[in-house]
Amino acid sequence: MRTAAIIAIAFVLVVLLVWLFVTHRSFVTLRNLVQEGRRRIDLELNARYGLISDFVEIVAAHSKDTRPLEDVIAARSAAAGPANGMTGRGQREDALSRAITRVLTLSQHNGNLSSDDSFIAIRNELANISARINEASRFYNANARDLNAKRESFPSSLVASAFHFDHVEYFQAEP
C-alpha cells in the first residue's frame, strides 16, 4: 500500500513538472514571437524614417509653404527618438502619419509635384511601407494578446509570475 502511494505521488510530481516545462516553453515561444513582431515594426519604421528626408526634399523643391514639412520633420524626430513603451511609440507614429498625410493632401493641389516621377515613387513606397507597418503591428499585437491572455489565465498565471513574464503593451498606430 505504501509503495502505491509513493508511485502516485511520484506520478503527480512528474505530471506537474511536465506541465511546468510545457507552460514555461509556451511562454518563451510567445515572448520570442512578440520580440520578433517588435523587430519587424522597428524595421519598417526605420525604412519610413529613411524615406522621409527624400520626401521632404522633393516636396520642398515644389512647395512655397514649408510649415507642413517642418511638422513632418518634427514628428519624424519625435517618432525616431527613444521609445517609451509601445503605446507611446504608437502615439508618436500616429502624429508622424498625420503630418505625412497633410503633406500628401496638399501635394494633390500642386500639379508640378503630383506629376514628378520621384515624388510618385516615394509616395508609392510610403504607401507600401505603411501596409508593411500595419501587417507587422497586427502580427505583434496578436502575439502580445496571446501572451497577455495566457499570463492572466489560471493556472498558467502561476508560471508567468514565477518566471517574470510581464504584461506586453500593444502597438496602436495608424501607419
WONORDA-V269567 format. One record per backbone hydrogen bond with DSSP energy under -0.5 kcal/mol. NH is the residue of the N-H (numbers start at 1). CO is the residue of the C=O. E is the energy in kcal/mol with one decimal. If there is no record, write none. Layout:
NH:CO:E  NH:CO:E
This chain:
5:1:-1.6  6:2:-2.0  7:3:-2.4  8:4:-2.3  9:5:-2.5  10:6:-2.7  11:7:-2.5  12:8:-2.3  13:9:-2.5  14:10:-2.5  15:11:-2.6  16:12:-2.5  17:13:-2.5  18:14:-2.6  19:15:-2.6  20:16:-2.7  21:17:-2.7  22:18:-2.8  23:19:-2.8  24:20:-2.6  25:21:-2.5  26:22:-2.1  27:23:-1.9  28:24:-2.4  29:25:-2.4  30:26:-2.3  31:27:-2.7  32:28:-2.4  33:29:-2.2  34:30:-2.3  35:31:-2.3  36:32:-2.3  37:33:-2.3  38:34:-2.3  39:35:-2.3  40:36:-2.3  41:37:-2.3  42:38:-2.7  43:39:-2.5  44:40:-2.1  45:41:-2.7  46:42:-2.6  47:43:-1.8  48:44:-2.1  49:45:-2.7  50:46:-2.2  51:47:-1.4  52:48:-1.4  53:49:-0.7  54:50:-0.5  55:51:-2.2  56:52:-3.0  57:53:-2.2  58:54:-2.5  59:55:-2.4  60:56:-2.7  61:57:-1.5  62:58:-0.7  62:59:-1.0  63:59:-0.8  66:64:-0.8  70:66:-2.4  71:67:-2.0  72:68:-1.8  73:69:-2.5  74:70:-2.6  75:71:-2.6  76:72:-2.7  77:73:-2.3  78:74:-2.3  79:75:-2.6  80:76:-2.6  81:77:-0.6  81:78:-0.6  84:85:-0.6  88:84:-0.7  89:85:-2.0  90:86:-2.3  91:87:-1.8  92:88:-2.0  93:89:-2.4  94:90:-2.0  95:91:-1.7  96:92:-1.9  97:93:-2.7  98:94:-2.6  99:95:-2.0  100:96:-2.5  101:97:-2.5  102:98:-2.2  103:99:-1.8  104:100:-2.6  105:101:-2.5  106:102:-2.4  107:103:-2.2  108:104:-0.9  108:105:-0.7  109:106:-1.4  110:107:-1.4  111:109:-0.7  114:110:-2.7  115:111:-0.9  116:113:-1.4  120:116:-2.5  121:117:-2.4  122:118:-2.3  123:119:-3.0  124:120:-2.5  125:121:-2.3  126:122:-2.8  127:123:-1.8  128:124:-2.2  129:125:-2.8  130:126:-2.3  131:127:-1.9  132:128:-2.1  133:129:-2.7  134:130:-2.3  135:131:-2.2  136:132:-2.7  137:133:-2.6  138:134:-2.0  139:135:-2.1  140:136:-2.6  141:137:-3.0  142:138:-2.3  143:139:-1.9  144:140:-2.7  145:141:-2.6  146:142:-2.1  147:143:-2.5  148:144:-2.8  149:145:-2.7  150:146:-2.4  151:147:-2.4  152:148:-1.5  153:149:-0.7  153:150:-0.7  157:153:-2.2  158:155:-1.7  159:155:-0.7  160:156:-2.4  161:157:-2.3  162:158:-2.0  163:159:-2.4  164:161:-0.6  165:160:-2.6  166:164:-1.0  172:170:-0.7  173:171:-0.6  175:173:-0.8
